[in-house]
Amino acid sequence: MDWLRFGTPEYLHFLWAVPPLIFLLLFGLRQKQKALLRFHSTVDPTHLKHHKVQAGLLLLSYLCVTLAIARPQWGAKSESVAERLDVMLALDISTSMLAADEKSVRRLDHAKAFISSLLDELEGDRVGLLYFAEASFVVCPLTSDTVTLREFLGAVTAETLAHSGTRIRNAIEIAMDRLISDQNQPAIASDFDGQKVLILFTDGEDHGEPAVEAAQAATEKGVHIYCVGVGNPTRSVPIPLLGDVGAEATPYKRDANGQLVLTTLDETRLQEIAKVGNGGYYHAAAGITELATDLGRLEKQKFRIRADGDYQERFQWFVVGALILLVCEVLHFTLWSRKSRR
């Protein structure tokens, strides 16, 4: 029977005791009838009838208790309804993110601190993490497990950055494909697809094809693009290679002519991408308040969480049935005893 199952079916073996119990009850009643006939010429049939009723009630209560501890289950669990956003966080890991614009704090560390705070605001949503430089790759797919995502985020350090060049267009395309392909899961029935979000954390330097066209294509597929600028838009700074930021012997990146390579936050490019992407631009130094507020205005995906084959526990019915039968047995015995004394 596909519609019925038992959580602890091993307790059903207690049902084998039912036939012997019926035999013992019938044998006991017959022996009692013979004993009464030794002292009386006839036996009141109602007397034996009351004993049969009592025995039947006790036997049925035993059946209910046995079935209850076997935990019968049937009927699918009710589906719960919830809301969420699907958010892909794209972190720039090009070497320009090693630059420190002020207070000896690398852009990479500033961006990671921003993301960490943002994850607290995205509790309950699905969040993914993508790294991009010359190439883009998803290191953590969309998930509600922010603990795992924080571990991936913490694994990126200045020492691991060896990617020069940045291709924002590629990051948008990879993130868009993942957001679209991951929007459906077998255990989830969507009532409304909702809006999907891509947040770029970068200094805006771009060495690839213009990203505006990719942003426009993402918008047409329901993806909102937000940009968080990391760095100083008015002051150029060199890009350190190995060593501590601010140290006297810190080597800096140079071009083929030996000139220092300077980097500046390109707010104009990021504002353009955000505008075309139907999102917004924010500077990392301003904090996450405005970004979190704007994300809260987006229409979230409404979805039903299916039970995925789980059954409802029904043992409560049999517990209640056993209690009712025992109460009836007690009442029957009490009323019969009172009548017998009259």
C-alpha positions, 0 to 999 in steps of 0.5 A: 500500500503506497498510501500507508506506511509505518515509522516503526513497523517492528512493533507490528509483531505485537499484533501476533498476540491478538489471536491468543488473547481472543482465545484466552478471553473466550476460554476464560468466559467459558470456564467462568460460565461452567463455574457459575453453573455449579452453584446456579441452575441457570446463568444470567446471560447479561452477566456474561455479556458485560464481561464480553463487552469489557474484554472487547474494549480492552482488546480494541485498546490493545490494538490501538496502542500497538498501532500507535507505537508502530507510528502509522503514516499516510497523507502528504505533509502540507506544503509551506509557503515562503519568500526569498531572493536569489542573489549572486555575489561577484567578487573581483579578484584581480590584482588591482584589488590588492591596492590600498586606498587609505588606512592600509586596508586592501580593496579586497579586504574592504569588499570581503567585510562588506559582503560579510555584513551583507550576508546578515541582511540576506538571511533566508535568501539563496546566495551564491558566490562568484570570483572574476578577473580575466575569467569568471567561475562560481565557487559557491552555487546558490544556497541558504547555507551562509556558513559554507559561503563565508568559508569560501569567502574567507579562503580568498586572501591577498596571497591567492590573487594572481589574476591580472586583468578584469572582464566584467562582461564575462562575470555578468554572463556567467552569473546570469546563466547560473541565476536562470538555471538554478531558479528551479529545484525538484523540491520547490514549486514556484508560484512566482519567479520573483526577481534575481540579483547580481551584485558586483564588488569591484574597483571598476577596472575593465580590460574586456569588451564593454559590459553594458550590453551584457547588463542589458541582456541580463535585465531582459531576463529579470536579473537586477545588477547592483554595483559596489565600488571599492577604492578611491575615485579621485586618487590613483594608487599603485598596486602592491605585489608581495609583502605588507601594505605600506612597508618600505620595501613593498614592490609595486606593479610596473608596466613594460617601461618600468613605470608604476601601474596606478589604479583608480575606482571607475565609478562612471563605468559601474554607475552605467552598468547599474543603471542599464542593469536596473539596479543601483550603485553604492560606494563600499565606504558608505556601508550596506544600509542603502543597498539592503534597503533597495534589495528589500524593495524587490519582489521576492520569489514565492515558493512552496516547499514540497514534502518530497514524499514525506507522510503525515504522522497519524499515531495520535488518532490511535492514542486517542482511540485507545484512551476513549476505549479505556474510559468506556471500559471503566465507565461500563464496569462502574455502571454495571457494578452499581446495577449488580448491587441493587 
